[in-house]
Amino acid sequence: MQVLDGRVPDRDPLPRYLAPVPKRIEDLGLRLVWLVVAINLAGTAFGFWYYRAQFAAEPAVMWPFVPDSPLATLLIACAFAAWRLGYDLPWLAALAFFGNVILGLWTPYTLLVFYETYTAQTHPLMFLFLFCSHLAMVVQALVLHRITDFPVWAVAVALAWYATDLVVDFFVPIVGSYHHTAIPVARETEMGFGATALGAVAAGATLFTLLALFLALATRVKKLEARGTKP
């Protein structure tokens, strides 16, 4: 098929922990990039609909911090589209990487933390859809190294946004209450080991933010090393 014959960027020899997606799958995704963009835009539309009740409950000034997963899928749709159209926007790719790694892991983590409650309140197919679709966000994030080198300034932009989002979601809400995605139990619910429900989800978000930062910077370093350039 001609649609599969498009040129794609070369793949740097990164360690498996930074590039776990097989090259054949990466190449296919990049050649079908407009399909990937369309799927992410559809997911974004669904996500904004899914957050409709939370939008209604939040102060309008904090709305940018509400739709975490839909914003992440919108960012990666824009990043892939910009690449295909010939634009080099490292800051956009870095934002997309952080968003899809953090939310792609945080949502399955949260579904498992509150597994009994979620499975009692959510249709099994919806639970499975949310779990698998968010893990797919991580997979597509791990293909972004093919279209960006993650310059440090771009990583700093992404970290600034997602660190701010982390703070207002779980630690200092600034306006109103905490702005994290709604969880199915009261925030003060005891989870064991002295942790509350809020503490459990905040811990996951913090760890995944640090993971995204490590992966982005490690990818930068390993790309420079592969090209014989000092980091």
BELLINHU-V124768 format. One record per backbone hydrogen bond with DSSP energy under -0.5 kcal/mol. NH is the residue of the N-H (numbers start at 1). CO is the residue of the C=O. E is the energy in kcal/mol with one decimal. If there is no record, write none. Layout:
nh=NH co=CO e=E
nh=NH co=CO e=E
This chain:
nh=4 co=1 e=-1.4
nh=5 co=2 e=-2.1
nh=12 co=10 e=-0.6
nh=14 co=12 e=-2.4
nh=18 co=15 e=-1.5
nh=19 co=15 e=-1.6
nh=25 co=22 e=-0.7
nh=26 co=22 e=-2.4
nh=27 co=23 e=-3.1
nh=28 co=24 e=-1.9
nh=29 co=25 e=-2.6
nh=30 co=26 e=-2.3
nh=31 co=27 e=-2.2
nh=32 co=28 e=-1.9
nh=33 co=30 e=-1.0
nh=35 co=32 e=-1.0
nh=36 co=32 e=-1.9
nh=37 co=33 e=-2.7
nh=38 co=34 e=-2.2
nh=39 co=35 e=-2.5
nh=40 co=36 e=-2.2
nh=41 co=37 e=-2.4
nh=42 co=38 e=-2.3
nh=43 co=39 e=-2.3
nh=44 co=40 e=-2.3
nh=45 co=41 e=-2.4
nh=46 co=42 e=-2.4
nh=47 co=43 e=-2.5
nh=48 co=44 e=-2.5
nh=49 co=45 e=-1.8
nh=50 co=46 e=-2.5
nh=51 co=47 e=-1.8
nh=52 co=49 e=-1.5
nh=55 co=51 e=-2.5
nh=56 co=52 e=-1.8
nh=57 co=53 e=-1.2
nh=58 co=54 e=-1.3
nh=58 co=55 e=-0.6
nh=62 co=59 e=-1.9
nh=63 co=60 e=-1.5
nh=65 co=62 e=-1.9
nh=66 co=63 e=-1.9
nh=67 co=63 e=-0.8
nh=68 co=66 e=-2.2
nh=71 co=67 e=-2.4
nh=72 co=68 e=-1.9
nh=73 co=69 e=-2.3
nh=74 co=70 e=-2.1
nh=75 co=71 e=-2.5
nh=76 co=72 e=-2.1
nh=77 co=73 e=-1.9
nh=78 co=74 e=-2.3
nh=79 co=75 e=-2.4
nh=80 co=76 e=-2.5
nh=81 co=77 e=-2.2
nh=82 co=78 e=-2.7
nh=83 co=79 e=-2.1
nh=84 co=80 e=-2.4
nh=85 co=81 e=-1.9
nh=86 co=83 e=-1.6
nh=87 co=82 e=-3.0
nh=89 co=87 e=-0.8
nh=92 co=89 e=-0.6
nh=93 co=89 e=-1.9
nh=94 co=90 e=-2.6
nh=95 co=91 e=-2.3
nh=96 co=92 e=-2.5
nh=97 co=93 e=-2.4
nh=98 co=94 e=-2.7
nh=99 co=95 e=-2.6
nh=100 co=96 e=-2.4
nh=101 co=97 e=-2.3
nh=102 co=98 e=-2.8
nh=103 co=99 e=-2.3
nh=104 co=100 e=-1.0
nh=105 co=101 e=-1.3
nh=106 co=102 e=-2.8
nh=107 co=103 e=-1.8
nh=109 co=105 e=-2.2
nh=110 co=106 e=-2.8
nh=111 co=107 e=-2.7
nh=112 co=108 e=-2.0
nh=113 co=109 e=-2.5
nh=114 co=110 e=-2.2
nh=115 co=112 e=-1.4
nh=118 co=114 e=-3.0
nh=119 co=115 e=-2.9
nh=120 co=116 e=-1.2
nh=121 co=117 e=-1.3
nh=122 co=118 e=-2.5
nh=127 co=123 e=-2.6
nh=128 co=124 e=-2.5
nh=129 co=125 e=-2.4
nh=130 co=126 e=-2.8
nh=131 co=127 e=-2.4
nh=132 co=128 e=-2.8
nh=133 co=129 e=-2.7
nh=134 co=130 e=-1.5
nh=135 co=131 e=-1.6
nh=136 co=132 e=-2.0
nh=137 co=133 e=-0.9
nh=138 co=134 e=-1.1
nh=139 co=135 e=-1.7
nh=140 co=136 e=-2.3
nh=141 co=137 e=-1.8
nh=142 co=138 e=-1.8
nh=143 co=140 e=-1.4
nh=144 co=141 e=-1.3
nh=146 co=143 e=-2.1
nh=147 co=144 e=-2.0
nh=148 co=144 e=-0.9
nh=154 co=151 e=-0.6
nh=155 co=151 e=-2.1
nh=156 co=152 e=-2.4
nh=157 co=153 e=-1.7
nh=158 co=154 e=-2.2
nh=159 co=155 e=-2.8
nh=160 co=156 e=-2.6
nh=161 co=157 e=-2.0
nh=162 co=158 e=-2.6
nh=163 co=159 e=-2.7
nh=164 co=160 e=-1.8
nh=165 co=161 e=-2.4
nh=166 co=162 e=-2.0
nh=167 co=163 e=-2.2
nh=168 co=164 e=-2.5
nh=169 co=165 e=-2.0
nh=170 co=166 e=-1.9
nh=171 co=167 e=-2.6
nh=172 co=167 e=-2.6
nh=175 co=173 e=-2.9
nh=179 co=168 e=-1.4
nh=180 co=169 e=-1.1
nh=189 co=186 e=-1.9
nh=191 co=195 e=-3.4
nh=192 co=195 e=-0.6
nh=195 co=192 e=-1.9
nh=197 co=187 e=-0.5
nh=197 co=189 e=-1.5
nh=198 co=187 e=-2.3
nh=200 co=196 e=-2.3
nh=201 co=197 e=-2.1
nh=202 co=198 e=-2.5
nh=203 co=199 e=-2.4
nh=204 co=200 e=-1.7
nh=205 co=201 e=-2.2
nh=206 co=202 e=-2.4
nh=207 co=203 e=-2.5
nh=208 co=204 e=-2.4
nh=209 co=205 e=-1.8
nh=210 co=206 e=-2.2
nh=211 co=207 e=-2.2
nh=212 co=208 e=-2.3
nh=213 co=209 e=-2.1
nh=214 co=210 e=-2.6
nh=215 co=211 e=-2.8
nh=216 co=212 e=-2.4
nh=217 co=213 e=-2.3
nh=218 co=214 e=-3.0
nh=219 co=215 e=-2.2
nh=220 co=216 e=-2.0
nh=221 co=217 e=-2.5
nh=222 co=218 e=-2.7
nh=223 co=219 e=-2.2
nh=224 co=220 e=-2.0
nh=225 co=221 e=-2.6
nh=226 co=222 e=-2.2
nh=227 co=223 e=-1.2
nh=228 co=225 e=-1.5
nh=229 co=224 e=-3.2
